[in-house]
Amino acid sequence: MSTQPDLLYSEEEEALRAAVRDLLGDHCDPAGVIARTESDAPHDREAWKALAEGMGLAGLLVPEAQGGQGATHREVAVVLEELGRAAAPVPYLTSAVVATEALLACGDEELLGRLASGRTVGALAVGLHTAPGAAFTAVHVEDGTLHGEVTGVADALAADVLLVPADDGGLYAVDADAVDVTPQVSLDLTRPLATVALAGAPGRRLGDAAPAVRRALSAGAGLLASEQLGVADWALTETVRYLKERKQFNRPVGGFQALKHRLAQLWLEVVNLRAAARNAADVLAGQGSAEEVAVAVAVAQAYAAPVAVHAAEEALQLHAGIGMTWEHPVHLYLKRAKADSIAYGTAGAHRSAVAELVDLRAP
């Protein structure tokens, strides 16, 4: 019997939010993030070290006995909200959530401890577009080594170890030094994609790939909604602030009724997104049944992507000329929202999943 979901933030979660926001204010100011996207080092190693090693956030999902914090998906969701609000270029979702969940499914304590410390970054070698339960690329195993290529792997450039599904049904840990990682052109410059090529790479079998990948992508999709909430909330908050300051005909632009209506509609969408994202995090944290988790994740992603994109588009338009400049950070959020809209399955794919799960398929 499932319990009533708790969508409110606890005092501990709000304290965690404040601490993460302060840290990101020091490390991920908009000008600094934009400058980093223009460099050949898109990942912010200092911000990652402060989050992972300084605050211990890389190990939130890892039990204390295995070197982690023993927290839940609810706390991780709060961290991801703040990372989305800052468009932070750190591999938190890919390493501390997706790769970690895959390792939890396999029970590999040694590698879990390394990821929990933050000193090792992991990445699941599955295309970022892959939805939970969808088919994924499996490389070939020959003479005990791995051969093949996987495209669209998020944060592979920052990874120290890659978790690679193979055609023998296994999930293998492969050192990043043993593979070729080639950057791909990515719309979201704060979460770069890459092609991973393996040509006789040695790997250590961790466990069965299918259940590990399914669990990892499900958690990734469900918690991505919290990142999208952070993006949408930043867009709404900054747009309201700007429209209060910007004057036209000697009155604040935000006072015009047409813009009030647009902002009110956007506020309602963001509030509903918060409910969907919090529900997904709560169900994941509560270890609900497989069907409950699948429904909560699919509902959250079916709603999150269009809302985050709409919020970022409204921010761009309502900031007028300044919103079209490279110096203003709104483009970072629009690109993150658009890239997130196809990450771990599109909204359409998740709507189809909901229809199947609740038996409301189209005729």
Number of C-alpha atoms within 10 A of each C-alpha: 5 10 8 8 13 13 16 12 14 12 9 10 17 13 12 19 20 15 15 21 19 13 15 21 12 9 18 23 14 18 11 11 22 22 12 18 19 10 9 7 13 21 23 20 14 12 19 24 18 17 20 23 16 13 16 16 27 31 29 24 24 27 18 14 10 18 18 21 18 13 16 18 23 27 22 25 27 24 28 27 28 26 24 25 22 24 31 24 26 23 26 24 26 25 29 27 27 26 28 31 26 30 28 19 18 18 15 16 16 11 19 27 21 18 26 28 23 24 15 18 27 33 29 30 32 24 19 22 19 19 22 25 17 13 11 18 17 22 20 18 20 11 7 12 14 25 18 16 18 20 19 21 25 28 28 28 23 22 21 16 25 27 26 27 30 22 14 13 15 19 29 23 23 22 17 21 12 16 20 16 22 14 18 14 11 15 16 21 21 24 26 23 24 22 20 23 19 21 14 17 19 19 19 15 19 21 20 18 24 18 15 25 28 20 21 23 29 24 27 24 25 33 31 30 33 33 29 32 33 27 31 36 25 24 25 22 13 15 23 19 11 17 18 14 13 13 13 11 6 7 12 14 19 21 13 12 10 9 15 15 11 12 21 12 11 21 17 11 19 24 14 17 27 24 17 26 30 28 23 34 31 25 25 24 18 16 13 16 13 10 11 16 23 24 22 24 30 31 23 30 33 24 20 30 27 20 22 33 24 19 26 28 21 20 26 23 14 20 19 11 9 14 16 14 12 11 13 15 20 27 20 23 29 25 21 24 31 19 19 27 25 18 22 26 23 20 21 16 18 24 18 16 22 20 15 13 15 10 9 11 11 7 3
